[in-house]
Amino acid sequence: MAKVSGIYNLVATEEEYRKAYDFLREEECKHKRLSFPTIVKKNREDVIEALIGTIESDKAVIAGPMLVHDKGQRPGFTVIRLIEAYEGVLTSMGISSYIFRVDKENRKFSHNIEMAELVDIFAETSKSIWYKKEIGRRVQ
Protein backbone atom coordinates (compact mmCIF):
# COMPACT_ATOMS: atom_id res chain seq x y z
CA MET A 1 0.00 0.00 0.00
CA ALA A 2 1.31 3.46 -0.91
CA LYS A 3 2.13 5.72 2.01
CA VAL A 4 0.10 8.92 2.00
CA SER A 5 1.82 11.79 3.73
CA GLY A 6 1.86 15.54 3.77
CA ILE A 7 1.36 18.55 5.95
CA TYR A 8 -2.04 20.26 5.94
CA ASN A 9 -1.89 23.96 6.81
CA LEU A 10 -4.29 26.85 7.12
CA VAL A 11 -3.10 29.66 4.83
CA ALA A 12 -2.63 32.77 6.96
CA THR A 13 0.06 35.09 5.60
CA GLU A 14 0.45 37.07 2.39
CA GLU A 15 3.40 34.86 1.42
CA GLU A 16 1.33 31.69 1.92
CA TYR A 17 -1.51 33.13 -0.20
CA ARG A 18 1.03 34.06 -2.92
CA LYS A 19 2.23 30.44 -2.98
CA ALA A 20 -1.38 29.24 -3.14
CA TYR A 21 -2.04 31.53 -6.13
CA ASP A 22 1.16 30.23 -7.78
CA PHE A 23 -0.16 26.68 -7.34
CA LEU A 24 -3.50 27.65 -8.93
CA ARG A 25 -1.68 29.16 -11.93
CA GLU A 26 0.54 26.09 -12.31
CA GLU A 27 -2.58 23.90 -12.33
CA GLU A 28 -4.19 26.23 -14.90
CA CYS A 29 -7.05 27.14 -12.57
CA LYS A 30 -8.74 30.37 -13.59
CA HIS A 31 -9.96 31.15 -10.06
CA LYS A 32 -9.00 34.73 -9.26
CA ARG A 33 -9.46 35.22 -5.51
CA LEU A 34 -9.06 32.99 -2.46
CA SER A 35 -10.70 33.88 0.82
CA PHE A 36 -10.45 32.59 4.38
CA PRO A 37 -10.25 29.74 5.11
CA THR A 38 -7.90 28.21 2.57
CA ILE A 39 -6.16 24.91 3.38
CA VAL A 40 -3.11 23.56 1.54
CA LYS A 41 -1.35 20.21 1.58
CA LYS A 42 2.42 20.47 1.28
CA ASN A 43 5.03 17.79 0.73
CA ARG A 44 8.28 17.47 2.66
CA GLU A 45 9.94 19.97 0.32
CA ASP A 46 7.31 22.59 1.29
CA VAL A 47 5.70 22.41 -2.18
CA ILE A 48 1.91 22.70 -2.38
CA GLU A 49 0.29 19.54 -3.78
CA ALA A 50 -3.37 20.24 -2.99
CA LEU A 51 -5.65 23.09 -1.98
CA ILE A 52 -9.19 23.88 -0.91
CA GLY A 53 -10.19 27.52 -0.77
CA THR A 54 -13.22 29.63 -0.07
CA ILE A 55 -15.00 31.87 -2.54
CA GLU A 56 -15.77 35.28 -1.08
CA SER A 57 -19.50 35.83 -0.54
CA ASP A 58 -21.69 37.80 1.86
CA LYS A 59 -24.54 35.29 1.55
CA ALA A 60 -22.98 31.88 2.19
CA VAL A 61 -19.76 30.00 2.83
CA ILE A 62 -18.79 28.71 -0.61
CA ALA A 63 -16.01 26.12 -0.73
CA GLY A 64 -13.79 26.19 -3.77
CA PRO A 65 -11.70 25.73 -5.69
CA MET A 66 -10.37 22.32 -4.70
CA LEU A 67 -7.35 21.09 -6.63
CA VAL A 68 -5.26 17.99 -6.06
CA HIS A 69 -2.09 17.55 -8.07
CA ASP A 70 -2.05 13.78 -8.54
CA LYS A 71 1.52 12.47 -8.64
CA GLY A 72 0.60 8.83 -8.22
CA GLN A 73 -0.39 9.36 -4.60
CA ARG A 74 -3.88 8.56 -3.37
CA PRO A 75 -5.94 11.64 -4.27
CA GLY A 76 -9.08 10.32 -2.59
CA PHE A 77 -7.39 10.37 0.79
CA THR A 78 -6.01 13.85 0.10
CA VAL A 79 -9.52 15.11 -0.70
CA ILE A 80 -10.89 13.61 2.53
CA ARG A 81 -8.12 15.17 4.62
CA LEU A 82 -8.52 18.58 2.94
CA ILE A 83 -12.25 18.53 3.67
CA GLU A 84 -11.69 17.42 7.28
CA ALA A 85 -9.23 20.28 7.85
CA TYR A 86 -11.55 22.77 6.11
CA GLU A 87 -14.56 21.69 8.15
CA GLY A 88 -12.49 21.84 11.34
CA VAL A 89 -11.75 25.51 10.73
CA LEU A 90 -15.38 26.26 9.86
CA THR A 91 -16.59 24.47 13.00
CA SER A 92 -14.20 26.50 15.15
CA MET A 93 -15.80 29.61 13.66
CA GLY A 94 -19.31 28.42 14.57
CA ILE A 95 -20.26 27.60 10.96
CA SER A 96 -22.40 24.48 10.51
CA SER A 97 -22.74 24.20 6.72
CA TYR A 98 -21.31 25.33 3.40
CA ILE A 99 -22.10 25.02 -0.29
CA PHE A 100 -19.95 24.04 -3.27
CA ARG A 101 -20.31 23.57 -7.01
CA VAL A 102 -19.39 20.63 -9.23
CA ASP A 103 -19.36 20.89 -13.03
CA LYS A 104 -21.82 18.45 -14.61
CA GLU A 105 -18.95 17.22 -16.80
CA ASN A 106 -17.37 15.80 -13.65
CA ARG A 107 -19.95 13.01 -13.44
CA LYS A 108 -17.76 10.57 -11.52
CA PHE A 109 -17.17 13.01 -8.66
CA SER A 110 -20.85 14.03 -8.50
CA HIS A 111 -21.92 10.40 -8.51
CA ASN A 112 -19.49 9.48 -5.72
CA ILE A 113 -20.53 12.29 -3.38
CA GLU A 114 -24.22 11.67 -4.01
CA MET A 115 -23.81 7.93 -3.30
CA ALA A 116 -22.13 8.70 0.04
CA GLU A 117 -25.29 10.63 1.03
CA LEU A 118 -23.20 13.33 2.73
CA VAL A 119 -24.66 16.25 0.80
CA ASP A 120 -27.94 17.59 -0.48
CA ILE A 121 -28.46 19.12 -3.91
CA PHE A 122 -28.89 22.83 -3.23
CA ALA A 123 -29.41 24.11 -6.80
CA GLU A 124 -28.75 23.14 -10.39
CA THR A 125 -27.84 25.08 -13.51
CA SER A 126 -27.30 23.93 -17.08
CA LYS A 127 -23.57 23.41 -16.36
CA SER A 128 -23.29 22.81 -12.61
CA ILE A 129 -24.76 21.13 -9.57
CA TRP A 130 -24.59 23.04 -6.28
CA TYR A 131 -24.44 20.98 -3.10
CA LYS A 132 -24.98 21.86 0.55
CA LYS A 133 -22.86 20.07 3.16
CA GLU A 134 -23.91 19.99 6.80
CA ILE A 135 -20.72 19.69 8.85
CA GLY A 136 -20.71 16.54 10.94
CA ARG A 137 -23.03 14.62 8.61
CA ARG A 138 -21.65 11.11 8.23
CA VAL A 139 -22.14 8.28 5.77
CA GLN A 140 -25.55 6.63 6.29
C-alpha positions in Angstrom: 0.0 0.0 0.0 1.3 3.5 -0.9 2.1 5.7 2.0 0.1 8.9 2.0 1.8 11.8 3.7 1.9 15.5 3.8 1.4 18.5 6.0 -2.0 20.3 5.9 -1.9 24.0 6.8 -4.3 26.8 7.1 -3.1 29.7 4.8 -2.6 32.8 7.0 0.1 35.1 5.6 0.4 37.1 2.4 3.4 34.9 1.4 1.3 31.7 1.9 -1.5 33.1 -0.2 1.0 34.1 -2.9 2.2 30.4 -3.0 -1.4 29.2 -3.1 -2.0 31.5 -6.1 1.2 30.2 -7.8 -0.2 26.7 -7.3 -3.5 27.6 -8.9 -1.7 29.2 -11.9 0.5 26.1 -12.3 -2.6 23.9 -12.3 -4.2 26.2 -14.9 -7.0 27.1 -12.6 -8.7 30.4 -13.6 -10.0 31.2 -10.1 -9.0 34.7 -9.3 -9.5 35.2 -5.5 -9.1 33.0 -2.5 -10.7 33.9 0.8 -10.4 32.6 4.4 -10.3 29.7 5.1 -7.9 28.2 2.6 -6.2 24.9 3.4 -3.1 23.6 1.5 -1.3 20.2 1.6 2.4 20.5 1.3 5.0 17.8 0.7 8.3 17.5 2.7 9.9 20.0 0.3 7.3 22.6 1.3 5.7 22.4 -2.2 1.9 22.7 -2.4 0.3 19.5 -3.8 -3.4 20.2 -3.0 -5.6 23.1 -2.0 -9.2 23.9 -0.9 -10.2 27.5 -0.8 -13.2 29.6 -0.1 -15.0 31.9 -2.5 -15.8 35.3 -1.1 -19.5 35.8 -0.5 -21.7 37.8 1.9 -24.5 35.3 1.5 -23.0 31.9 2.2 -19.8 30.0 2.8 -18.8 28.7 -0.6 -16.0 26.1 -0.7 -13.8 26.2 -3.8 -11.7 25.7 -5.7 -10.4 22.3 -4.7 -7.3 21.1 -6.6 -5.3 18.0 -6.1 -2.1 17.5 -8.1 -2.1 13.8 -8.5 1.5 12.5 -8.6 0.6 8.8 -8.2 -0.4 9.4 -4.6 -3.9 8.6 -3.4 -5.9 11.6 -4.3 -9.1 10.3 -2.6 -7.4 10.4 0.8 -6.0 13.8 0.1 -9.5 15.1 -0.7 -10.9 13.6 2.5 -8.1 15.2 4.6 -8.5 18.6 2.9 -12.2 18.5 3.7 -11.7 17.4 7.3 -9.2 20.3 7.9 -11.6 22.8 6.1 -14.6 21.7 8.2 -12.5 21.8 11.3 -11.7 25.5 10.7 -15.4 26.3 9.9 -16.6 24.5 13.0 -14.2 26.5 15.2 -15.8 29.6 13.7 -19.3 28.4 14.6 -20.3 27.6 11.0 -22.4 24.5 10.5 -22.7 24.2 6.7 -21.3 25.3 3.4 -22.1 25.0 -0.3 -19.9 24.0 -3.3 -20.3 23.6 -7.0 -19.4 20.6 -9.2 -19.4 20.9 -13.0 -21.8 18.5 -14.6 -18.9 17.2 -16.8 -17.4 15.8 -13.6 -20.0 13.0 -13.4 -17.8 10.6 -11.5 -17.2 13.0 -8.7 -20.8 14.0 -8.5 -21.9 10.4 -8.5 -19.5 9.5 -5.7 -20.5 12.3 -3.4 -24.2 11.7 -4.0 -23.8 7.9 -3.3 -22.1 8.7 0.0 -25.3 10.6 1.0 -23.2 13.3 2.7 -24.7 16.2 0.8 -27.9 17.6 -0.5 -28.5 19.1 -3.9 -28.9 22.8 -3.2 -29.4 24.1 -6.8 -28.7 23.1 -10.4 -27.8 25.1 -13.5 -27.3 23.9 -17.1 -23.6 23.4 -16.4 -23.3 22.8 -12.6 -24.8 21.1 -9.6 -24.6 23.0 -6.3 -24.4 21.0 -3.1 -25.0 21.9 0.5 -22.9 20.1 3.2 -23.9 20.0 6.8 -20.7 19.7 8.8 -20.7 16.5 10.9 -23.0 14.6 8.6 -21.7 11.1 8.2 -22.1 8.3 5.8 -25.5 6.6 6.3 
